[in-house]
């Protein structure tokens, strides 16, 4: 926000944490506190609630984001796995991701009002990094966190309100997890020999091991929410 003109100024985000000192500076900062509180509030909004009992989206903005995720799922069906046997992942994921990059501006334009269309420059990097890495053809909890950061940015822009929190978990995050699981199934290449023939099972590779404290190679918030 420009203090003189009271007009929001949007800039493309960049990586700012490259050292332990910078990480220590971020830990306990106002930015970290707000983001963690946002995740906790989303969790609180669905305590004691079953997603099957949530029948309607809370707002038009929630439905628009669901429509975007649905479109990404359509592209998975339209871009089949490649028959080329790669060591890790399936190269067709790069074609899917190229379609995502090509359409990102148009897709995000549908959820932003005319007055803040310039915000796309900040939102697109989080959006693109929510679905895996096209170079490594992998997906992990860092990509999941980017999607939550995207939702947080939209909440900060007042696209979503607190009344939307339960729908963001029970509808949007559920749809997101189903989409990335589809990406994992389709674009990771696991070649097995069965009865003398090759059976191709295409799934996205995990982005590293889950580690000693991890619960899953791909997701974390599914266990919290």
N, C-alpha and C positions, 0 to 999 in steps of 0.2 A: 504494500500500500504506500503510495506516494503521500507523505504528510502534507505537502503543499497543495496538491490538487485533489486529494482524497480519492484517487483513482487506483485501482489495483494494477500492479505491474507483475506480469507472469514471466518466469524464466525457466528454461529447461533445467531440470535437476541434474546434478553431477555427484560423483562419488566424493565424499568429504572425509570419510573415516578410512585412513590408510595406515595408521600407526596405533600402537597401544595407548599412547598419550591422548590421541584424538578419541579413541574409544572410551577412555576414562572420562574425558570431558563430556562426551555424549551421555554416559551413564549418570543418571540422576538429574539430567537437564530437564528444562521445562518441556522441550520437544518430546523427549522420551516419556515423560510422565503423562502427557496428554495422549500420546499414542497408545500406551499401555492401558490407560483408563478407558479409552475408546473400546479396546478389545474386551476389557472386563465388563463394560456396560452392555456390550452386545451379548455376552454370556449371561448376564443377569436378566436380560430381557426375555430369555427363553427357559429360565429355570422352571421346572414343573410343567413345561409345555411340550407336547408331542407335535412334530411337524405335520403329521397326518391330520391333526385337528385344526391347522391353520389353512383355511379354505380360500381366502382372498388376499391379494396383495394390498399393502397399506396405502400405496400411492402410485400415480402414473409413472414417476421416476423409477420406482422399483420395477415396474413392468417393462420400461424401456431397457433397463439393464438386462433383464431376463431375455428380452428380444435379441439383444446383442449376443448374448451367450448362445442362444438358439441358432443364430446365424453361423457362429463359429462351428457349431456341431454339424450344420448342413455341409460346410466345407470339408469336414472330415469324411463325410459320405461321398462327396464329389471328387476328392483327391485320394485315390486308393494307394495302398502301399506299393512300393517298387519291388519288382522281382529280383533286383540286384542284391546280392548277398553281402551286406556290409558287416564289419566286425562288431560295431556297436551302433544300435539304432537303425532306423530305416530312413534313407535319404529323401523319401517323399515328404517327411516332416518339414523339410526346408521349403518345399513348394507350398505347403499349408501355411507356414510362417510368412512366406513372401506375400501370400494373399492377405494375411493379417496386417502386415506392414502397409501394403498398398491401400487397404480400406480403413485404416485406423482413424484417419482424420474424419472421414465420412461417418463412421460408426459413433465416435464420441460427440460429433456435432449434434446427434439426435437427442442427447441427454442434457445438453447445455442450453440455457436460454441465450437469446441474441446478445445480451449485454455482457456476457463473459465467455464468448466463443474463443477469445485469446487464451483462455486457460488450457486449451488443448496442448500447448507447448509443454506444460508441466505434467499433464495427465498421461500423454502418450507413452513416455518411457516406462511408467509403472504398468500401464496396460500391456505393452508388448512383453515386458519381463514377467508377466503373470502366467505364461503358458509354456515356459521352457526355453532352452538355449538352442538356436538353430545350428550353431557350429558344432557343439558337443552332442546334440540330439539327446538332451537329457532334461529331467525335471526333478525338482526337490522342494524342500520346505522354504527355501529362499524365494522361490517363484510364488509360492502360496502367500508369503508375507507381502510381496509386491501387490498382489490382488487386494489384500486387506488395506494396504497403503492407498490404493486407488479409491476404495470405498471411503476411507478416512478423508481423503482430499475432497471427494464429492460431498461428504458431510460438512466439511469446513466451508465449502462453497454454498452451503445451504440447499443443495440439491436434495439431500435427504434430511429428515428430521428424526428426533428421538422416537417418535411414533412409528418410524420405519424399522427400528432396530430388529424386532422379532422377525419381520419379513426378510430383512437382509440376511439373517441366519437361516431361517427355515425355507426360504425360497431361493435367494440369490446364491448364498454359499453352497447350498445343497446342489444347485444346478451347476455351479462352477466345479465342484468336486466330481460330479458325474462326467462333465466335459473332459477334465484332465485325466480321469481314469480311462476314458475312451481314447484319448491321445496316447496314453501309456500302452494300451492294448494294441492299438493300430500301428504305431510307428516305432516300436522296438522290435528288432528282428532276432528271434530266437529259433534257430534252425535245428530240428530234430529229425533223426532217421527212424521212420516207422515202417515196418514191413518193406524195407529196401527203398522207400520213397522219402522225399524231403517234405516235411510238414512245416510250413512257415507260420509262426505266431509273431505278429508285429506289435511291439510295445516300446514305449519310451524308456530309456535307461534311467535309473535313479541317479541323481546328482550327488554322488558320494555316499558313503556309508552313514547310517543313522547315528552311529556312535553310542557311547555308553548310556547317555541320558535320553536317547531318542526312542520313540515308540514305533516309528514307521519310516521307510525310506522316502516316502513321497509327501506325507501330510503330518501336520501337528495339531492344528486347530480343530480338526474333526473330533479329536479326543477331549478337547476342552469345551467345545460348544455342544 
